[in-house]
Structures are given as C-alpha cells and as structure tokens.
Amino acid sequence: MKKLKTKYFSRWARKSKIGDNQLLTAAQELEIGIFAANLGGNLYKIRIAGQSSGKSSGFRTIIAYRKDDRILYLYGFAKNERDNIESKELESLKKLAKDYLSLSLSKVERAIKIGILVELE
C-alpha cells in the first residue's frame, strides 16, 4: 500500500513539526479502523497529537483512503486554529480525493518523481 502526502501537506507538516513517523502511525490506525470521522467520498479525519499535547488538542488531518491501495494526506490544521472544515472545503477535498485515488500506479509514480506527491518514509 502506498502512503503519500501532497506537496502542500508536506510543507504544512514540516512547519507544524509533524514527522513521517507520526503520519505512518496515524495511517496504521486508519487501516485498522481507528479514525475521528468518516467524511464520505473516501475521506477520513484523523487526529494527531502535538508535541506537547494529546490528540484531542493537537492536529486534525484529512486523508484520502482506499483499502489495500493508498493513503494520501491532503490537508491538516491545528485544533486551536479552527474547529473544523467548511462544507465547501469538504466538497473540494472530496473531488481532490477522487482525482488522486483514480490515478494509475504509473501516474502516481510520475507525480512522486516530479514532486507533486511525497512518499512517507
């Protein structure tokens, strides 16, 4: 299974001091059914703990997920910055998830090669 993040998300995670180990742990939790919310359209909200706080006051991430295929981190925000995403944002994220999840493996590899997507290490 491919575990990926968008270039935008990668930049946000770096600024927020969220490492790939934290993202991989959250991805594993999603695979076994532990998540904050199923947003529909293959989108899930996952909580990630901050450096000095627990999951409830840490970060929220929006992930596109297709079982046994790929996990893709699309968007993240700190809980203290906003409560949730707006309905228009959700619709845009659903479209983005659909587009990314429909890419063939060769197109995913190309997106990684040119830097649009980043593979979790």
VMD Tcl script that draws the C-alpha trace (Angstrom):
set ca {
  {0.00 0.00 0.00}
  {1.28 3.45 -0.95}
  {1.35 6.02 1.86}
  {1.62 9.51 0.42}
  {1.20 13.19 1.17}
  {0.69 16.12 -1.14}
  {3.44 18.69 -1.54}
  {1.18 21.21 0.21}
  {0.53 18.87 3.13}
  {4.23 18.02 3.38}
  {5.09 21.72 3.76}
  {2.37 22.18 6.41}
  {3.50 19.10 8.36}
  {7.12 20.29 8.37}
  {6.08 23.73 9.68}
  {3.86 22.07 12.29}
  {6.71 19.74 13.33}
  {4.77 16.59 12.43}
  {7.11 13.84 11.31}
  {6.52 10.94 8.95}
  {6.59 8.55 11.94}
  {3.50 10.27 13.37}
  {1.80 10.16 9.96}
  {2.65 6.47 9.48}
  {1.24 5.66 12.94}
  {-1.99 7.50 12.09}
  {-2.15 5.67 8.74}
  {-1.83 2.33 10.54}
  {-4.64 3.33 12.89}
  {-6.83 4.21 9.90}
  {-6.12 0.81 8.32}
  {-7.44 -0.97 11.43}
  {-10.47 1.31 11.71}
  {-9.38 3.94 14.23}
  {-10.31 7.41 12.99}
  {-12.12 10.52 14.21}
  {-14.68 10.69 11.39}
  {-15.62 9.18 8.05}
  {-16.37 12.23 5.90}
  {-17.64 10.23 2.91}
  {-16.09 10.08 -0.55}
  {-13.10 8.06 0.77}
  {-12.17 10.93 3.12}
  {-11.34 10.46 6.78}
  {-10.44 12.82 9.59}
  {-7.60 11.60 11.79}
  {-6.32 13.19 14.99}
  {-2.58 13.53 15.51}
  {-1.05 14.55 18.83}
  {1.00 17.71 19.02}
  {4.47 17.74 20.54}
  {3.29 18.89 23.96}
  {-0.36 17.87 23.83}
  {-2.57 14.87 23.27}
  {-4.67 14.03 20.24}
  {-7.74 15.95 21.43}
  {-5.92 19.30 21.38}
  {-3.36 18.52 18.68}
  {-3.86 18.42 14.92}
  {-6.56 17.23 12.53}
  {-5.68 15.72 9.18}
  {-7.89 14.93 6.21}
  {-6.87 11.74 4.44}
  {-7.99 10.10 1.20}
  {-8.01 6.33 1.72}
  {-8.78 3.34 -0.41}
  {-8.34 -0.01 1.35}
  {-5.33 -2.05 0.19}
  {-4.43 0.67 -2.35}
  {-3.26 4.02 -0.98}
  {-3.45 6.53 1.82}
  {-2.95 10.16 0.90}
  {-2.67 13.06 3.35}
  {-4.44 16.04 1.79}
  {-4.99 18.69 4.45}
  {-4.15 19.46 8.05}
  {-4.90 22.06 10.68}
  {-4.27 22.70 14.35}
  {-7.26 22.26 16.63}
  {-6.54 25.62 18.27}
  {-6.67 27.38 14.86}
  {-10.10 26.15 13.76}
  {-12.77 23.71 14.84}
  {-13.47 22.02 11.53}
  {-13.52 22.45 7.76}
  {-16.31 24.26 5.92}
  {-18.75 22.40 3.65}
  {-17.26 23.99 0.50}
  {-13.80 22.84 1.59}
  {-15.15 19.35 2.17}
  {-16.61 19.19 -1.33}
  {-13.30 20.36 -2.83}
  {-11.39 17.79 -0.79}
  {-13.77 15.02 -1.93}
  {-13.12 15.96 -5.55}
  {-9.38 16.06 -4.93}
  {-9.52 12.66 -3.21}
  {-11.45 11.18 -6.14}
  {-8.90 12.55 -8.60}
  {-5.87 11.28 -6.66}
  {-7.38 7.89 -5.88}
  {-8.26 7.34 -9.55}
  {-4.66 7.82 -10.71}
  {-2.95 4.73 -12.10}
  {0.15 3.48 -10.31}
  {2.36 4.80 -13.13}
  {0.80 8.28 -12.79}
  {1.31 8.16 -9.02}
  {4.97 7.26 -9.56}
  {5.30 10.15 -12.00}
  {3.68 12.55 -9.51}
  {6.21 11.39 -6.90}
  {9.09 11.85 -9.35}
  {8.13 15.43 -10.20}
  {7.33 16.36 -6.57}
  {3.55 16.71 -6.59}
  {3.26 13.79 -4.20}
  {5.72 12.71 -1.49}
  {6.02 9.15 -0.24}
  {6.07 8.71 3.54}
  {9.36 7.31 4.78}
}
mol new
graphics top color blue
foreach p $ca { graphics top sphere $p radius 0.5 }
foreach p [lrange $ca 0 end-1] q [lrange $ca 1 end] { graphics top cylinder $p $q radius 0.2 }
display resetview
